[in-house]
Amino acid sequence: MKNLRVLQEKPAAEFKPVQMQGFAMLGIGKCGWVKKSIPEVGPYDALVRPLALAPCTSDIHTVFEGAIGERHNMILGHEAVGQVVEIGSEVKDFKPGDRVIVPAITPDWRSIEVQNGYHQHSGGMLSGWKFSNFKDGVFGEYFHVNDADMNLAHLPDDIPLQSAVMLSDMMTTGFHGAELANIPIGGSVAVLGIGPVGLMAVAGAKLRGAGRIIAVGSRPVCIEAAKFYGATDIVDYHDGDIVEQILKLTGNKGLDSVIIAGGGSDMLEKAVRITRPGGTVANANYFGTGDILPVPRLAWGCGMAHIDIRGGLCPGGRARMERLVDVVRYNRVDPGKLVTHVFKGLENVEKALMLMKDKPKDLIKPVVLV
């Protein structure tokens, strides 16, 4: 009985398994399930198990277009909310059992780039994007989070899991497009592409005081959501060239701000053509193919039109997530409208990912509840 009592008093962490399953990129064009060792936790880090996951079009670019190059047996995914399983010795604000929002961008906060104001690039260009880029992502039974006190945010009980997981990437990315766009109060804005990021750009533009918001897209489910989030006009590329349509709507004056939230490399050219002199083109899109992004010479005033072209990786980290939590809690934006398909069980991550690849007409965003 004495020995039995000692066993019962041992912390559960000592009995955690040493291996886990994850859904991974096996190589360009190939993905599947792999077994890996459960990540080790450093003094400032945390081990988290997923509660809800969402695949991203970025995962599709990474796997099927080879957008960031070859990756072998790298677990995919960068959108998650989860529960803390283990913490490092120096973690102060989180403990095992806490429910947390995990941002897609998890910088190293002790870096020169953070001091220069661009945490997204800590350690080098795009290096704040670690999950499914430089390290295993969140589509596993467990995943590692660096700098836990700086990169995790507490998940309030009153925000549903499927809404909360939209904060990690879709909301922060779409909002960043609106932030980059320098929208004046009452300004005119076009959002090119109204998938989940574009829809959050529409919502962000409205929050920042835009007047007219033109949403460019064609799928009925996305058009309905765009109107819900604040679009005043819809432009469908099936009805003709979007540049001609938008210039006609604006009396050939162009727009104060244009946010690129989807499409190929030609979208930058289209954006410049519909931006007025002195306006701003903001890119929140992940261009997955091509070596050159063209800028039309005359539409850019031979380079002198005072049209700013800006692009940026979405902000991550704890402070950003906590602000987005307040946007939801105080009924400014409901990200739950993005979720059109819900799966249950980690094994369904593959089905959800393939939905993002195939993009059926009734899809905006799938979520997997683990």
Residue pairs with C-beta under 8 A, 6 or more apart in sequence:
13 85
13 86
13 96
16 38
16 85
16 86
17 38
18 37
18 38
19 35
19 36
19 37
19 38
20 35
20 36
20 37
20 38
20 140
20 141
20 142
21 33
21 34
21 35
21 36
21 140
21 141
21 346
22 33
22 34
22 36
22 75
22 76
22 136
22 137
22 139
22 140
22 141
23 31
23 32
23 33
23 34
23 75
23 76
23 77
23 139
23 140
23 349
23 350
23 353
24 31
24 32
24 33
24 34
24 73
24 74
24 75
24 76
24 136
24 139
25 31
25 62
25 63
25 71
25 72
25 73
25 74
25 76
25 132
26 32
26 34
26 72
26 73
27 70
27 71
27 72
28 63
28 64
28 66
28 70
28 71
29 63
29 64
29 66
30 63
31 63
31 76
31 350
31 353
33 350
34 73
34 75
36 73
36 75
36 136
36 140
38 47
38 141
38 142
39 47
39 136
39 142
39 143
39 144
40 144
41 47
41 86
41 87
41 88
41 144
42 88
42 146
43 88
43 89
43 90
43 91
44 88
44 90
44 91
44 146
44 147
44 148
44 149
45 87
45 88
45 91
45 144
45 145
45 146
45 147
45 148
46 84
46 85
46 86
46 87
46 88
46 91
46 94
46 144
46 145
46 148
46 152
47 84
47 85
47 86
47 87
47 142
47 143
47 144
47 145
48 80
48 82
48 83
48 84
48 85
48 100
48 102
48 142
48 143
48 144
48 145
48 152
49 82
49 83
49 85
49 141
49 142
49 143
49 370
50 80
50 81
50 82
50 138
50 139
50 140
50 141
50 143
50 346
50 370
51 80
51 81
51 82
51 83
51 99
51 161
51 369
51 370
52 80
52 81
52 82
52 161
52 162
52 164
52 165
52 367
52 368
52 369
52 370
53 77
53 79
53 80
53 138
53 139
53 165
53 346
53 349
53 352
53 367
53 368
53 370
54 79
54 80
54 165
54 166
54 168
54 169
54 170
54 352
54 365
54 366
54 367
54 368
55 76
55 77
55 79
55 139
55 349
55 352
55 353
55 355
55 356
55 366
55 368
56 77
56 78
56 79
56 104
56 169
56 170
56 356
57 195
57 197
57 262
57 286
57 356
58 78
58 132
58 169
58 286
59 76
59 77
59 78
59 132
59 353
59 356
60 288
60 353
60 356
60 357
61 67
61 68
61 286
61 288
62 68
62 71
62 76
62 132
62 133
62 288
63 76
64 357
65 288
65 289
67 286
67 287
67 288
67 289
68 133
74 132
74 135
74 136
74 137
75 132
75 136
75 137
75 138
75 139
75 140
75 143
76 132
76 137
76 139
76 353
77 131
77 132
77 137
77 138
77 139
77 140
77 349
78 104
78 129
78 131
78 132
78 133
78 137
78 138
78 168
78 169
79 104
79 138
79 165
79 166
79 168
79 169
79 170
80 102
80 138
80 143
80 165
80 168
81 99
81 100
81 101
81 102
81 155
81 161
81 164
81 165
81 168
82 99
82 100
82 102
82 138
82 143
83 97
83 98
83 99
83 100
84 94
84 95
84 96
84 97
84 98
84 100
84 148
84 152
85 96
85 142
86 96
87 94
87 95
87 96
87 148
88 148
91 148
91 149
92 149
93 148
93 149
94 100
94 148
94 149
94 152
94 154
98 154
99 154
99 155
99 157
100 152
100 153
100 154
100 155
101 152
101 153
101 154
101 155
101 164
101 165
101 167
101 168
101 321
101 325
102 138
102 143
102 145
102 151
102 152
102 168
103 151
103 153
103 167
103 168
103 169
103 172
103 316
103 317
103 318
103 320
103 321
104 129
104 131
104 168
104 169
104 172
104 173
104 314
104 316
105 119
105 120
105 128
105 129
105 130
105 172
105 313
105 314
105 315
105 316
105 317
106 128
106 130
106 131
106 145
106 146
106 147
106 151
106 316
106 317
107 113
107 114
107 119
107 120
107 122
107 123
107 127
107 128
107 147
107 150
107 151
107 316
107 317
108 114
108 122
108 123
108 127
108 128
108 146
108 147
109 119
109 122
109 147
109 150
109 151
109 317
111 119
111 122
111 123
113 119
113 121
113 122
113 123
114 122
119 128
119 315
119 316
119 317
120 126
120 128
120 129
120 312
120 313
120 314
120 315
120 316
121 127
121 128
121 313
122 128
126 133
126 313
127 134
128 313
128 316
129 313
130 146
131 137
131 138
131 143
132 138
135 144
136 143
136 144
137 143
139 346
139 349
141 346
145 151
145 152
149 318
150 317
150 318
151 316
151 317
151 318
152 318
152 321
153 318
153 321
153 322
153 325
154 322
155 164
155 325
156 325
156 329
158 329
159 325
159 328
159 329
160 336
161 367
161 369
162 336
162 339
162 342
162 367
162 369
163 328
163 334
163 335
163 336
163 339
164 328
165 367
166 196
166 200
166 335
166 336
166 338
166 339
166 365
167 321
167 324
167 325
167 328
167 335
168 321
169 314
170 196
170 197
170 200
170 335
170 338
170 365
171 200
171 324
171 327
171 333
171 335
172 314
172 315
172 316
172 320
172 321
172 324
173 197
173 200
173 284
173 314
174 196
174 197
174 198
174 199
174 200
174 201
174 202
174 203
174 204
174 261
174 284
175 200
175 201
175 203
175 204
175 207
175 314
175 324
176 204
176 284
176 312
176 314
176 315
177 191
177 197
177 200
177 201
177 204
177 259
177 260
177 261
177 282
177 283
177 284
178 189
178 201
178 204
178 205
178 207
178 208
178 259
178 282
179 204
179 208
179 282
180 259
180 280
180 282
180 283
180 284
180 310
180 311
180 312
181 189
181 205
181 257
181 258
181 259
181 280
181 281
181 282
181 310
182 256
182 257
182 280
182 282
182 308
183 189
183 205
183 208
183 209
183 210
183 256
183 257
184 209
184 256
185 209
186 209
186 210
186 211
187 209
187 210
187 211
187 256
187 257
188 210
188 211
188 212
188 213
188 214
188 250
188 255
188 256
188 257
189 205
189 210
189 212
189 213
189 214
189 255
189 256
189 257
189 258
189 259
190 213
190 214
190 215
190 216
190 235
190 246
190 255
190 257
190 258
190 259
190 271
190 274
191 198
191 201
191 202
191 205
191 213
191 214
191 215
191 216
191 226
191 231
191 258
191 259
191 261
192 198
192 216
192 242
192 258
192 259
192 260
192 261
192 262
192 263
192 267
192 270
192 271
193 216
193 217
193 260
193 261
193 262
193 263
193 267
193 285
194 202
194 215
194 216
194 217
194 222
194 223
194 225
194 226
194 231
194 261
194 262
195 217
195 222
195 261
195 262
195 364
196 338
196 364
196 365
197 261
197 262
197 284
197 285
198 215
198 217
198 222
198 226
198 259
198 261
198 262
199 222
199 225
199 226
199 229
199 337
199 338
199 364
200 229
200 333
200 335
200 338
201 259
201 261
201 284
202 213
202 215
202 226
202 229
202 230
202 231
203 229
203 230
203 333
205 213
205 230
205 257
205 259
206 213
206 229
206 230
207 327
207 332
207 333
210 230
210 257
211 232
212 232
212 233
213 230
213 231
213 232
213 233
214 231
214 232
214 233
214 234
214 235
214 246
214 249
214 255
215 223
215 226
215 227
215 231
215 233
215 234
215 235
216 234
216 235
216 236
216 237
216 242
216 246
217 223
217 226
217 234
217 236
218 236
218 237
218 238
219 361
219 363
220 361
221 340
221 361
221 362
221 363
221 364
222 364
223 234
223 236
225 337
225 338
225 364
226 234
227 234
228 337
229 333
229 337
233 249
235 242
235 245
235 246
235 249
239 245
242 270
242 274
243 270
243 273
243 274
246 255
246 274
247 254
247 273
247 274
250 274
253 276
254 274
254 275
254 276
254 277
254 279
255 274
255 275
255 276
255 279
256 275
256 276
256 279
256 280
257 275
257 279
257 280
257 281
257 282
258 271
258 274
258 275
258 279
258 280
258 281
258 282
259 282
259 283
259 284
260 267
260 268
260 271
260 281
260 282
260 283
260 284
260 285
260 311
261 284
261 285
262 285
263 285
264 287
264 289
264 290
265 287
265 289
265 290
265 292
265 293
265 294
266 294
267 285
268 281
268 283
268 293
268 294
268 295
268 309
269 294
269 295
269 296
269 299
271 281
271 283
272 281
272 295
272 296
272 299
272 300
272 307
272 309
273 296
273 299
275 281
275 307
276 307
277 301
277 305
277 306
277 307
278 305
278 306
278 307
279 307
279 308
280 307
280 308
280 309
280 310
281 307
281 308
281 309
281 310
282 310
282 311
283 309
283 310
283 311
283 312
284 311
284 312
284 314
287 293
295 309
297 303
299 305
300 307
301 307
327 333
328 334
328 335
337 364
338 364
338 365
339 364
339 365
339 366
339 367
340 362
340 363
340 364
340 365
340 366
341 352
341 355
341 363
341 365
341 366
341 367
342 366
342 367
342 368
342 369
343 349
343 351
343 352
343 366
343 367
343 368
343 369
344 368
344 369
345 368
345 369
345 370
346 368
346 370
348 368
349 368
352 366
352 367
352 368
355 363
355 366
356 363
356 366
